[in-house]
Amino acid sequence: MPQWNSFPHNATAFMFAGNNLFDAWSDLHGGDRVEFPSVDWVRHCLDQAPDAAPQAFDGDLLALAKRIRRAWRCFHLGDFQQATDLAEQCGQLAHAAANKAAGIYATYLEPVEAAQHTCFLAAVARAKDAIRILPNDPNSHYFHAFNLGRYSQSISVIKALSQGIGGKIHASLERALELQPKHAEAHTALGMYHAEIINKVGKMIGKMTYGASTDKALVHFERALELTPDSPIAHIEYANGLYLLFEDRKIDEVTDLYVKASEMQPQDAMEKLDIEAALAELE
């Protein structure tokens, strides 16, 4: 694997050594609802899906749990390549860490389009395996939709719709929310799904062909903010969605959402990148 680009900011505050990771977990994962990788969680998952982890761990649940925690520490620190590598060593049990790391890296730190596509599509493939092995994990479905959605944006939404990708994204997001109705990031993504379709094909075709509507977009964006009021990305994507739906007619609300996001204190490397994106929109 080629060397990925480094996180371009000071990440000292995002180390979460020792018990600090557990203490911060609910704040760090309020948006994606990923469960803390304790030994009990590992045991429960493997009781349900024995193939979710490689045989190399040979029943050493503590070692497996620690490796998954290391992957998440790397993610929060901004070492997205190491996070992906460590997570892949743990099989589908750590799919969320691998697929979130790859998706965030490709979105923010990979300028080469071909390399972006490679990251997104590798994550989509891992997510398909996760859906097969862990079908009741909402994040199996969410990170499938997340990376497929980011890939669609990189090739153009219209092209993605013509390839039938829109329906796959919608189905995965709906399933994620069926399994976990409080999944804020899935609400945000589903809001963007509706907003992007309406922006590209119009309200009538969007509704008739894809079931998209302005009202549904707003409901999902607002629900995400209710669930995670301190999340920069919930504010940023709401702003992006409002602009797609209303353009300059809602510019004051769009600007206010960007300003709120830009003034937040980042909890990890991902949020730092989110906030930098908000600041760029305000320049």
Contacts in CASP RR format, 6 or more apart in sequence:
PFRMAT RR
TARGET T0000
AUTHOR 0000-0000-0000
METHOD contacts of the structure
MODEL  1
MPQWNSFPHNATAFMFAGNNLFDAWSDLHGGDRVEFPSVDWVRHCLDQAP
DAAPQAFDGDLLALAKRIRRAWRCFHLGDFQQATDLAEQCGQLAHAAANK
AAGIYATYLEPVEAAQHTCFLAAVARAKDAIRILPNDPNSHYFHAFNLGR
YSQSISVIKALSQGIGGKIHASLERALELQPKHAEAHTALGMYHAEIINK
VGKMIGKMTYGASTDKALVHFERALELTPDSPIAHIEYANGLYLLFEDRK
IDEVTDLYVKASEMQPQDAMEKLDIEAALAELE
1 81 0 8 1.000
1 85 0 8 1.000
2 115 0 8 1.000
3 81 0 8 1.000
4 80 0 8 1.000
4 81 0 8 1.000
4 105 0 8 1.000
4 109 0 8 1.000
4 110 0 8 1.000
5 105 0 8 1.000
5 109 0 8 1.000
5 110 0 8 1.000
6 109 0 8 1.000
7 77 0 8 1.000
7 78 0 8 1.000
7 79 0 8 1.000
7 80 0 8 1.000
7 109 0 8 1.000
7 269 0 8 1.000
7 273 0 8 1.000
8 109 0 8 1.000
9 269 0 8 1.000
9 272 0 8 1.000
9 276 0 8 1.000
11 77 0 8 1.000
11 78 0 8 1.000
11 269 0 8 1.000
11 272 0 8 1.000
14 76 0 8 1.000
14 77 0 8 1.000
14 78 0 8 1.000
14 266 0 8 1.000
14 267 0 8 1.000
14 268 0 8 1.000
14 269 0 8 1.000
14 272 0 8 1.000
15 73 0 8 1.000
15 77 0 8 1.000
16 24 0 8 1.000
16 28 0 8 1.000
16 73 0 8 1.000
16 76 0 8 1.000
16 77 0 8 1.000
17 73 0 8 1.000
21 69 0 8 1.000
21 72 0 8 1.000
21 73 0 8 1.000
21 76 0 8 1.000
22 36 0 8 1.000
24 267 0 8 1.000
25 36 0 8 1.000
27 267 0 8 1.000
28 76 0 8 1.000
28 267 0 8 1.000
28 268 0 8 1.000
29 36 0 8 1.000
30 184 0 8 1.000
30 227 0 8 1.000
30 228 0 8 1.000
30 231 0 8 1.000
31 183 0 8 1.000
31 184 0 8 1.000
31 185 0 8 1.000
31 227 0 8 1.000
31 228 0 8 1.000
31 231 0 8 1.000
31 234 0 8 1.000
32 96 0 8 1.000
32 100 0 8 1.000
32 139 0 8 1.000
32 142 0 8 1.000
32 183 0 8 1.000
32 184 0 8 1.000
32 185 0 8 1.000
33 138 0 8 1.000
33 139 0 8 1.000
33 180 0 8 1.000
33 182 0 8 1.000
33 183 0 8 1.000
33 184 0 8 1.000
34 96 0 8 1.000
34 139 0 8 1.000
35 41 0 8 1.000
37 65 0 8 1.000
37 68 0 8 1.000
37 69 0 8 1.000
37 72 0 8 1.000
37 94 0 8 1.000
38 65 0 8 1.000
39 61 0 8 1.000
39 62 0 8 1.000
39 65 0 8 1.000
41 65 0 8 1.000
42 53 0 8 1.000
42 61 0 8 1.000
42 64 0 8 1.000
42 65 0 8 1.000
42 68 0 8 1.000
42 93 0 8 1.000
43 61 0 8 1.000
45 52 0 8 1.000
45 93 0 8 1.000
45 134 0 8 1.000
46 52 0 8 1.000
46 53 0 8 1.000
46 61 0 8 1.000
46 93 0 8 1.000
48 134 0 8 1.000
48 136 0 8 1.000
49 92 0 8 1.000
49 133 0 8 1.000
49 134 0 8 1.000
51 92 0 8 1.000
51 133 0 8 1.000
52 91 0 8 1.000
52 92 0 8 1.000
52 93 0 8 1.000
52 133 0 8 1.000
52 134 0 8 1.000
53 64 0 8 1.000
53 90 0 8 1.000
53 91 0 8 1.000
53 92 0 8 1.000
53 93 0 8 1.000
54 89 0 8 1.000
54 90 0 8 1.000
54 91 0 8 1.000
56 89 0 8 1.000
57 63 0 8 1.000
57 64 0 8 1.000
57 90 0 8 1.000
64 90 0 8 1.000
64 93 0 8 1.000
67 86 0 8 1.000
67 89 0 8 1.000
67 90 0 8 1.000
67 94 0 8 1.000
68 86 0 8 1.000
68 87 0 8 1.000
68 90 0 8 1.000
68 93 0 8 1.000
68 94 0 8 1.000
68 97 0 8 1.000
70 86 0 8 1.000
71 82 0 8 1.000
71 83 0 8 1.000
71 84 0 8 1.000
71 86 0 8 1.000
71 87 0 8 1.000
71 90 0 8 1.000
71 94 0 8 1.000
71 97 0 8 1.000
71 98 0 8 1.000
71 101 0 8 1.000
72 83 0 8 1.000
72 97 0 8 1.000
74 80 0 8 1.000
74 82 0 8 1.000
74 83 0 8 1.000
74 86 0 8 1.000
74 101 0 8 1.000
75 83 0 8 1.000
75 97 0 8 1.000
75 100 0 8 1.000
75 101 0 8 1.000
75 104 0 8 1.000
75 268 0 8 1.000
75 269 0 8 1.000
75 270 0 8 1.000
76 268 0 8 1.000
76 269 0 8 1.000
76 270 0 8 1.000
77 268 0 8 1.000
77 269 0 8 1.000
78 268 0 8 1.000
78 269 0 8 1.000
78 270 0 8 1.000
80 101 0 8 1.000
80 102 0 8 1.000
80 104 0 8 1.000
80 105 0 8 1.000
80 109 0 8 1.000
81 101 0 8 1.000
81 105 0 8 1.000
83 97 0 8 1.000
83 98 0 8 1.000
83 101 0 8 1.000
84 97 0 8 1.000
84 98 0 8 1.000
84 101 0 8 1.000
84 102 0 8 1.000
84 105 0 8 1.000
86 94 0 8 1.000
86 97 0 8 1.000
87 94 0 8 1.000
87 95 0 8 1.000
87 96 0 8 1.000
87 97 0 8 1.000
87 98 0 8 1.000
87 101 0 8 1.000
88 94 0 8 1.000
88 98 0 8 1.000
88 126 0 8 1.000
92 126 0 8 1.000
92 129 0 8 1.000
92 130 0 8 1.000
92 133 0 8 1.000
92 134 0 8 1.000
93 134 0 8 1.000
95 126 0 8 1.000
95 127 0 8 1.000
95 129 0 8 1.000
95 130 0 8 1.000
95 134 0 8 1.000
95 137 0 8 1.000
95 139 0 8 1.000
95 140 0 8 1.000
95 143 0 8 1.000
96 137 0 8 1.000
96 139 0 8 1.000
96 143 0 8 1.000
98 123 0 8 1.000
98 126 0 8 1.000
99 123 0 8 1.000
99 126 0 8 1.000
99 127 0 8 1.000
99 130 0 8 1.000
99 143 0 8 1.000
99 146 0 8 1.000
99 147 0 8 1.000
100 143 0 8 1.000
100 146 0 8 1.000
100 270 0 8 1.000
102 119 0 8 1.000
102 120 0 8 1.000
102 122 0 8 1.000
102 123 0 8 1.000
102 147 0 8 1.000
103 119 0 8 1.000
103 120 0 8 1.000
103 123 0 8 1.000
103 146 0 8 1.000
103 147 0 8 1.000
103 150 0 8 1.000
104 270 0 8 1.000
104 273 0 8 1.000
105 119 0 8 1.000
106 115 0 8 1.000
106 116 0 8 1.000
106 119 0 8 1.000
106 120 0 8 1.000
106 150 0 8 1.000
107 116 0 8 1.000
107 150 0 8 1.000
108 273 0 8 1.000
108 277 0 8 1.000
109 273 0 8 1.000
110 116 0 8 1.000
110 119 0 8 1.000
113 154 0 8 1.000
116 154 0 8 1.000
117 151 0 8 1.000
117 154 0 8 1.000
117 155 0 8 1.000
120 147 0 8 1.000
120 148 0 8 1.000
120 150 0 8 1.000
120 151 0 8 1.000
120 154 0 8 1.000
121 147 0 8 1.000
121 151 0 8 1.000
123 143 0 8 1.000
123 147 0 8 1.000
124 144 0 8 1.000
124 147 0 8 1.000
124 148 0 8 1.000
124 151 0 8 1.000
127 140 0 8 1.000
127 141 0 8 1.000
127 143 0 8 1.000
127 144 0 8 1.000
127 147 0 8 1.000
128 144 0 8 1.000
130 137 0 8 1.000
130 139 0 8 1.000
130 140 0 8 1.000
130 143 0 8 1.000
130 144 0 8 1.000
131 140 0 8 1.000
131 141 0 8 1.000
131 144 0 8 1.000
131 172 0 8 1.000
133 140 0 8 1.000
134 140 0 8 1.000
136 179 0 8 1.000
137 179 0 8 1.000
138 175 0 8 1.000
138 176 0 8 1.000
138 177 0 8 1.000
138 179 0 8 1.000
138 180 0 8 1.000
138 183 0 8 1.000
138 186 0 8 1.000
139 176 0 8 1.000
141 172 0 8 1.000
141 173 0 8 1.000
141 175 0 8 1.000
141 176 0 8 1.000
141 179 0 8 1.000
142 172 0 8 1.000
142 173 0 8 1.000
142 176 0 8 1.000
142 183 0 8 1.000
142 185 0 8 1.000
142 186 0 8 1.000
142 189 0 8 1.000
144 168 0 8 1.000
144 172 0 8 1.000
145 168 0 8 1.000
145 169 0 8 1.000
145 170 0 8 1.000
145 172 0 8 1.000
145 173 0 8 1.000
145 176 0 8 1.000
145 186 0 8 1.000
145 189 0 8 1.000
146 185 0 8 1.000
146 189 0 8 1.000
148 165 0 8 1.000
148 166 0 8 1.000
148 168 0 8 1.000
148 169 0 8 1.000
148 172 0 8 1.000
149 160 0 8 1.000
149 165 0 8 1.000
149 169 0 8 1.000
149 189 0 8 1.000
151 160 0 8 1.000
151 165 0 8 1.000
152 159 0 8 1.000
152 160 0 8 1.000
152 161 0 8 1.000
152 165 0 8 1.000
152 166 0 8 1.000
152 169 0 8 1.000
153 160 0 8 1.000
153 196 0 8 1.000
157 196 0 8 1.000
157 197 0 8 1.000
157 199 0 8 1.000
157 200 0 8 1.000
158 200 0 8 1.000
158 201 0 8 1.000
160 166 0 8 1.000
161 197 0 8 1.000
161 200 0 8 1.000
161 201 0 8 1.000
161 210 0 8 1.000
166 193 0 8 1.000
166 197 0 8 1.000
166 210 0 8 1.000
167 210 0 8 1.000
169 189 0 8 1.000
169 193 0 8 1.000
170 190 0 8 1.000
170 193 0 8 1.000
170 210 0 8 1.000
173 186 0 8 1.000
173 189 0 8 1.000
173 190 0 8 1.000
173 193 0 8 1.000
174 190 0 8 1.000
176 183 0 8 1.000
176 186 0 8 1.000
177 183 0 8 1.000
177 186 0 8 1.000
177 187 0 8 1.000
177 190 0 8 1.000
180 186 0 8 1.000
182 227 0 8 1.000
184 223 0 8 1.000
184 224 0 8 1.000
184 227 0 8 1.000
184 228 0 8 1.000
184 231 0 8 1.000
184 234 0 8 1.000
185 224 0 8 1.000
185 233 0 8 1.000
187 220 0 8 1.000
187 221 0 8 1.000
187 223 0 8 1.000
187 224 0 8 1.000
187 227 0 8 1.000
188 220 0 8 1.000
188 221 0 8 1.000
188 224 0 8 1.000
188 233 0 8 1.000
188 234 0 8 1.000
188 237 0 8 1.000
188 238 0 8 1.000
189 237 0 8 1.000
190 216 0 8 1.000
190 220 0 8 1.000
191 216 0 8 1.000
191 217 0 8 1.000
191 218 0 8 1.000
191 220 0 8 1.000
191 221 0 8 1.000
191 237 0 8 1.000
191 241 0 8 1.000
192 217 0 8 1.000
192 237 0 8 1.000
192 240 0 8 1.000
192 241 0 8 1.000
193 212 0 8 1.000
193 217 0 8 1.000
194 211 0 8 1.000
194 212 0 8 1.000
194 213 0 8 1.000
194 214 0 8 1.000
194 216 0 8 1.000
194 217 0 8 1.000
194 220 0 8 1.000
195 214 0 8 1.000
195 217 0 8 1.000
195 240 0 8 1.000
195 241 0 8 1.000
195 242 0 8 1.000
195 244 0 8 1.000
195 245 0 8 1.000
196 241 0 8 1.000
196 244 0 8 1.000
197 206 0 8 1.000
197 210 0 8 1.000
197 211 0 8 1.000
197 212 0 8 1.000
198 206 0 8 1.000
198 212 0 8 1.000
198 213 0 8 1.000
198 214 0 8 1.000
198 217 0 8 1.000
198 244 0 8 1.000
198 245 0 8 1.000
199 244 0 8 1.000
199 245 0 8 1.000
201 209 0 8 1.000
201 210 0 8 1.000
203 213 0 8 1.000
203 214 0 8 1.000
206 212 0 8 1.000
207 213 0 8 1.000
214 245 0 8 1.000
217 241 0 8 1.000
217 245 0 8 1.000
221 234 0 8 1.000
221 237 0 8 1.000
221 238 0 8 1.000
221 241 0 8 1.000
221 242 0 8 1.000
222 238 0 8 1.000
224 231 0 8 1.000
224 234 0 8 1.000
224 237 0 8 1.000
224 238 0 8 1.000
225 231 0 8 1.000
225 234 0 8 1.000
225 235 0 8 1.000
225 238 0 8 1.000
227 234 0 8 1.000
228 234 0 8 1.000
230 264 0 8 1.000
231 271 0 8 1.000
232 261 0 8 1.000
232 262 0 8 1.000
232 264 0 8 1.000
232 266 0 8 1.000
232 271 0 8 1.000
232 274 0 8 1.000
232 275 0 8 1.000
232 278 0 8 1.000
233 261 0 8 1.000
233 271 0 8 1.000
233 274 0 8 1.000
235 257 0 8 1.000
235 258 0 8 1.000
235 260 0 8 1.000
235 261 0 8 1.000
235 264 0 8 1.000
235 278 0 8 1.000
236 257 0 8 1.000
236 258 0 8 1.000
236 261 0 8 1.000
236 274 0 8 1.000
236 277 0 8 1.000
236 278 0 8 1.000
236 281 0 8 1.000
238 257 0 8 1.000
239 253 0 8 1.000
239 254 0 8 1.000
239 255 0 8 1.000
239 257 0 8 1.000
239 258 0 8 1.000
239 261 0 8 1.000
239 281 0 8 1.000
242 250 0 8 1.000
242 253 0 8 1.000
242 254 0 8 1.000
242 257 0 8 1.000
243 250 0 8 1.000
243 251 0 8 1.000
243 254 0 8 1.000
255 282 0 8 1.000
258 278 0 8 1.000
258 281 0 8 1.000
258 282 0 8 1.000
259 278 0 8 1.000
259 282 0 8 1.000
261 274 0 8 1.000
261 275 0 8 1.000
261 278 0 8 1.000
262 275 0 8 1.000
262 278 0 8 1.000
262 279 0 8 1.000
262 282 0 8 1.000
264 271 0 8 1.000
264 275 0 8 1.000
266 272 0 8 1.000
266 274 0 8 1.000
266 275 0 8 1.000
END
